[in-house]
């Protein structure tokens, strides 16, 4: 082909790309389309034809590259340029005004200020990284520090520009926002799927989350996912004085934002806007579960700074839970991993908060008595966000007289072992450690994301392994071979090899994650991290005494007794030995080092003003110290606020250094 022909193609391709980008901007950002769908499709088809004829002219930011066909092997980790932290929640106006007062105290003035009030979209966090204006990475939130690189999928999201618009584009910017599916799009997708005999989905948020994590990006491209930008994780080559200026810049660069966002002066105006959005909630195109209130001035945001897990300059004001009335058909009894036997309400299906609800939690026997509930009762249920629906009251005036008393079991519904009451008389429990239901729940819990994160080992797969008698506890998982798995229904060589690879990775998990997976009662993520940092290795933890455990901050008698009791059980001791023999070697979790408090034991006591005691303790740990709950001869420093009392007195008796909150803030650079 002659050079002039190629030059003409290059010119036309550039024209088409600009027209398509402009149409996308008008449609997704400005909500003001300037051409019809038919015209848009014609432009797109012409661009595809020209790029097919001239593959050497295809670029990564072309609109045609939003629909890739390559199937990924999996998602690789991607470290965020700064942590994607969560927001603190408030649920009432009083709690919201407490947040305002807290910010005022921290800033040391009571002036009214301007706030950004943004709808809290019930979607999935997604960070987009642009270098020299070109999208180079799309990353899930993950644990806030490291997410999954889903760039190919992110490129398919509607409204996400592959190249930022305008001349004033930063050299580097990490844009944070929410991926979501509009309510109407979700209903339409489900309707088409049902008509085609394909899978339907429960709610827009879960549908969006699953769609973003498809290994085949062409599947994601067929899902009606949209995007709304709301923050910056890092930026070079630009600065913005306010949240309003930043969101305005986003729109100018072609990034969608929520049109319902407002910028308001003072707490009263924010509270009034909250009431407006509650009233408008059902009419908004997407699911939202509250509003996000941010201090608009970014300089003030910097002054307010961060807590350990959330910013002081923003808060999520959640909407009240939604309720519905239905009928309790019957009660089923479920056995959990610790043996607790709990009632589950089976309901007459009812649509509530975006999903059809057919069961709800009843918590425990005491809750049944408190509600005075019977099978057949008309009831009111509530659901907030993704929380499991719960029964909140019986509509006694609507009873017909046909309702029946609920029979509380005296034997385990799975293994028939006689049930016992816990000392606190809240839960009834199956004491049979070998109960099949407990074994299954323990294995599911061990494989879960917050524990050993063994992907491909969910409820159905665990049941298959148990039914085939291939496993009896977590240690047996590491003895599995490909030949064991391929005999099971719907297992092939590839899926078997994938599971074994996941198990191999789990052998060197951090100690805290390993402890979570053991399923010890009272030991969740926080408790596991405390134990892992204090003892360093599993062997050292196994040698721990009750006194050593109780010395740890935030470790009470219940957790200490649970850990010691679990370790003393012969079957647990045997399982740990078999895990070690299989190659399980949890890696030590070291406390942060290099901080000003490295190696020091510090007690925080009394009332603090700028920080809560919890925040101060977390700051101690971040800077390498150990936050203790009691003063002893091993204490190096006490941070004492007003009302410190006996701990201050003991510190003075022992000659321990005592400082006030102001000095603590100076030393920590706050």
Secondary structure in CASP SS format (residue, H / E / C, confidence):
PFRMAT SS
TARGET T0000
AUTHOR 0000-0000-0000
METHOD secondary structure of the structure
MODEL  1
X C 1.00
X C 1.00
X H 1.00
X H 1.00
X H 1.00
X H 1.00
X H 1.00
X H 1.00
X H 1.00
X H 1.00
X H 1.00
X H 1.00
X H 1.00
X H 1.00
X H 1.00
X H 1.00
X H 1.00
X H 1.00
X H 1.00
X H 1.00
X H 1.00
X H 1.00
X H 1.00
X H 1.00
X H 1.00
X H 1.00
X H 1.00
X H 1.00
X H 1.00
X C 1.00
X C 1.00
X C 1.00
X C 1.00
X C 1.00
X C 1.00
X C 1.00
X H 1.00
X H 1.00
X H 1.00
X H 1.00
X H 1.00
X H 1.00
X H 1.00
X H 1.00
X H 1.00
X H 1.00
X H 1.00
X H 1.00
X H 1.00
X H 1.00
X H 1.00
X H 1.00
X H 1.00
X C 1.00
X H 1.00
X H 1.00
X H 1.00
X C 1.00
X C 1.00
X C 1.00
X C 1.00
X C 1.00
X H 1.00
X H 1.00
X H 1.00
X H 1.00
X C 1.00
X C 1.00
X C 1.00
X C 1.00
X E 1.00
X C 1.00
X C 1.00
X C 1.00
X C 1.00
X C 1.00
X E 1.00
X E 1.00
X E 1.00
X C 1.00
X C 1.00
X C 1.00
X C 1.00
X C 1.00
X C 1.00
X C 1.00
X C 1.00
X C 1.00
X E 1.00
X E 1.00
X C 1.00
X C 1.00
X H 1.00
X H 1.00
X H 1.00
X H 1.00
X H 1.00
X H 1.00
X H 1.00
X H 1.00
X H 1.00
X H 1.00
X H 1.00
X H 1.00
X H 1.00
X H 1.00
X H 1.00
X C 1.00
X C 1.00
X C 1.00
X C 1.00
X C 1.00
X C 1.00
X E 1.00
X E 1.00
X E 1.00
X E 1.00
X E 1.00
X E 1.00
X E 1.00
X E 1.00
X C 1.00
X C 1.00
X E 1.00
X E 1.00
X E 1.00
X E 1.00
X E 1.00
X E 1.00
X E 1.00
X E 1.00
X C 1.00
X C 1.00
X E 1.00
X E 1.00
X E 1.00
X E 1.00
X E 1.00
X E 1.00
X E 1.00
X C 1.00
X C 1.00
X C 1.00
X C 1.00
X C 1.00
X E 1.00
X E 1.00
X E 1.00
X E 1.00
X C 1.00
X H 1.00
X H 1.00
X H 1.00
X H 1.00
X C 1.00
X C 1.00
X C 1.00
X E 1.00
X C 1.00
X C 1.00
X C 1.00
X C 1.00
X E 1.00
X C 1.00
X C 1.00
X C 1.00
X C 1.00
X C 1.00
X C 1.00
X C 1.00
X C 1.00
X E 1.00
X E 1.00
X E 1.00
X E 1.00
X E 1.00
X E 1.00
X E 1.00
X E 1.00
X E 1.00
X C 1.00
X C 1.00
X H 1.00
X H 1.00
X H 1.00
X H 1.00
X H 1.00
X H 1.00
X H 1.00
X H 1.00
X H 1.00
X H 1.00
X H 1.00
X H 1.00
X H 1.00
X C 1.00
X C 1.00
X C 1.00
X C 1.00
X C 1.00
X C 1.00
X C 1.00
X C 1.00
X H 1.00
X H 1.00
X H 1.00
X H 1.00
X H 1.00
X H 1.00
X H 1.00
X H 1.00
X H 1.00
X C 1.00
X C 1.00
X C 1.00
X E 1.00
X H 1.00
X H 1.00
X H 1.00
X H 1.00
X H 1.00
X C 1.00
X C 1.00
X C 1.00
X C 1.00
X E 1.00
X E 1.00
X E 1.00
X E 1.00
X E 1.00
X E 1.00
X E 1.00
X E 1.00
X E 1.00
X E 1.00
X E 1.00
X C 1.00
X C 1.00
X C 1.00
X C 1.00
X C 1.00
X E 1.00
X H 1.00
X H 1.00
X H 1.00
X H 1.00
X H 1.00
X H 1.00
X H 1.00
X H 1.00
X H 1.00
X H 1.00
X C 1.00
X C 1.00
X C 1.00
X C 1.00
X C 1.00
X C 1.00
X C 1.00
X C 1.00
X C 1.00
X E 1.00
X E 1.00
X E 1.00
X E 1.00
X C 1.00
X H 1.00
X H 1.00
X H 1.00
X H 1.00
X H 1.00
X H 1.00
X H 1.00
X H 1.00
X H 1.00
X H 1.00
X H 1.00
X H 1.00
X H 1.00
X H 1.00
X H 1.00
X H 1.00
X H 1.00
X C 1.00
X C 1.00
X C 1.00
X C 1.00
X E 1.00
X E 1.00
X E 1.00
X E 1.00
X E 1.00
X E 1.00
X E 1.00
X E 1.00
X C 1.00
X E 1.00
X H 1.00
X H 1.00
X H 1.00
X H 1.00
X H 1.00
X H 1.00
X H 1.00
X C 1.00
X E 1.00
X C 1.00
X C 1.00
X C 1.00
X C 1.00
X E 1.00
X C 1.00
X C 1.00
X E 1.00
X E 1.00
X E 1.00
X E 1.00
X E 1.00
X C 1.00
X C 1.00
X C 1.00
X E 1.00
X E 1.00
X E 1.00
X E 1.00
X E 1.00
X E 1.00
X E 1.00
X E 1.00
X E 1.00
X E 1.00
X E 1.00
X E 1.00
X E 1.00
X E 1.00
X C 1.00
X C 1.00
X C 1.00
X C 1.00
X E 1.00
X E 1.00
X E 1.00
X E 1.00
X E 1.00
X E 1.00
X E 1.00
X E 1.00
X E 1.00
X E 1.00
X E 1.00
X E 1.00
X E 1.00
X C 1.00
X C 1.00
X E 1.00
X E 1.00
X E 1.00
X E 1.00
X E 1.00
X E 1.00
X E 1.00
X C 1.00
X C 1.00
X C 1.00
X H 1.00
X H 1.00
X H 1.00
X H 1.00
X H 1.00
X H 1.00
X H 1.00
X C 1.00
X C 1.00
X C 1.00
X E 1.00
X C 1.00
X C 1.00
X E 1.00
X E 1.00
X E 1.00
X E 1.00
X E 1.00
X E 1.00
X C 1.00
X C 1.00
X C 1.00
X C 1.00
X C 1.00
X C 1.00
X E 1.00
X E 1.00
X E 1.00
X E 1.00
X E 1.00
X C 1.00
X H 1.00
X H 1.00
X H 1.00
X C 1.00
X C 1.00
X C 1.00
X C 1.00
X C 1.00
X E 1.00
X C 1.00
X C 1.00
X C 1.00
X C 1.00
X C 1.00
X C 1.00
X E 1.00
X C 1.00
X C 1.00
X C 1.00
X C 1.00
X C 1.00
X C 1.00
X E 1.00
X E 1.00
X E 1.00
X E 1.00
X C 1.00
X C 1.00
X C 1.00
X C 1.00
X C 1.00
X C 1.00
X E 1.00
X E 1.00
X E 1.00
X C 1.00
X C 1.00
X C 1.00
X C 1.00
X C 1.00
X H 1.00
X H 1.00
X H 1.00
X H 1.00
X H 1.00
X H 1.00
X H 1.00
X H 1.00
X H 1.00
X H 1.00
X H 1.00
X H 1.00
X C 1.00
X C 1.00
X C 1.00
X C 1.00
X C 1.00
X C 1.00
X C 1.00
X C 1.00
X C 1.00
X C 1.00
X C 1.00
X H 1.00
X H 1.00
X H 1.00
X H 1.00
X H 1.00
X H 1.00
X H 1.00
X H 1.00
X H 1.00
X C 1.00
X C 1.00
X C 1.00
X C 1.00
X C 1.00
X C 1.00
X H 1.00
X H 1.00
X H 1.00
X H 1.00
X C 1.00
X C 1.00
X C 1.00
X C 1.00
X H 1.00
X H 1.00
X H 1.00
X H 1.00
X H 1.00
X C 1.00
X C 1.00
X C 1.00
X C 1.00
X C 1.00
X C 1.00
X H 1.00
X H 1.00
X H 1.00
X H 1.00
X H 1.00
X H 1.00
X H 1.00
X H 1.00
X H 1.00
X H 1.00
X H 1.00
X H 1.00
X H 1.00
X H 1.00
X C 1.00
X C 1.00
X C 1.00
X E 1.00
X H 1.00
X H 1.00
X H 1.00
X H 1.00
X H 1.00
X H 1.00
X H 1.00
X H 1.00
X C 1.00
X C 1.00
X C 1.00
X C 1.00
X C 1.00
X C 1.00
X H 1.00
X H 1.00
X H 1.00
X H 1.00
X H 1.00
X H 1.00
X H 1.00
X H 1.00
X H 1.00
X H 1.00
X H 1.00
X C 1.00
X C 1.00
X H 1.00
X H 1.00
X H 1.00
X H 1.00
X H 1.00
X C 1.00
X C 1.00
X C 1.00
X H 1.00
X H 1.00
X H 1.00
X H 1.00
X H 1.00
X C 1.00
X C 1.00
X C 1.00
X C 1.00
X C 1.00
X C 1.00
X H 1.00
X H 1.00
X H 1.00
X H 1.00
X H 1.00
X H 1.00
X H 1.00
X H 1.00
X H 1.00
X H 1.00
X H 1.00
X H 1.00
X C 1.00
X H 1.00
X H 1.00
X H 1.00
X H 1.00
X H 1.00
X H 1.00
X H 1.00
X H 1.00
X H 1.00
X H 1.00
X H 1.00
X H 1.00
X C 1.00
X C 1.00
X C 1.00
X C 1.00
X C 1.00
X E 1.00
X C 1.00
X C 1.00
X C 1.00
X C 1.00
X C 1.00
X C 1.00
X C 1.00
X C 1.00
X C 1.00
X C 1.00
X C 1.00
X C 1.00
X C 1.00
X E 1.00
X E 1.00
X E 1.00
X E 1.00
X E 1.00
X C 1.00
X E 1.00
X C 1.00
X C 1.00
X C 1.00
X C 1.00
X C 1.00
X H 1.00
X H 1.00
X H 1.00
X H 1.00
X H 1.00
X H 1.00
X H 1.00
X H 1.00
X H 1.00
X H 1.00
X C 1.00
X C 1.00
X C 1.00
X E 1.00
X E 1.00
X E 1.00
X C 1.00
X C 1.00
X C 1.00
X C 1.00
X C 1.00
X C 1.00
X C 1.00
X C 1.00
X E 1.00
X E 1.00
X E 1.00
X E 1.00
X C 1.00
X E 1.00
X C 1.00
X C 1.00
X C 1.00
X H 1.00
X H 1.00
X H 1.00
X H 1.00
X H 1.00
X H 1.00
X H 1.00
X H 1.00
X H 1.00
X C 1.00
X C 1.00
X E 1.00
X E 1.00
X E 1.00
X C 1.00
X H 1.00
X H 1.00
X H 1.00
X H 1.00
X H 1.00
X H 1.00
X H 1.00
X H 1.00
X C 1.00
X C 1.00
END
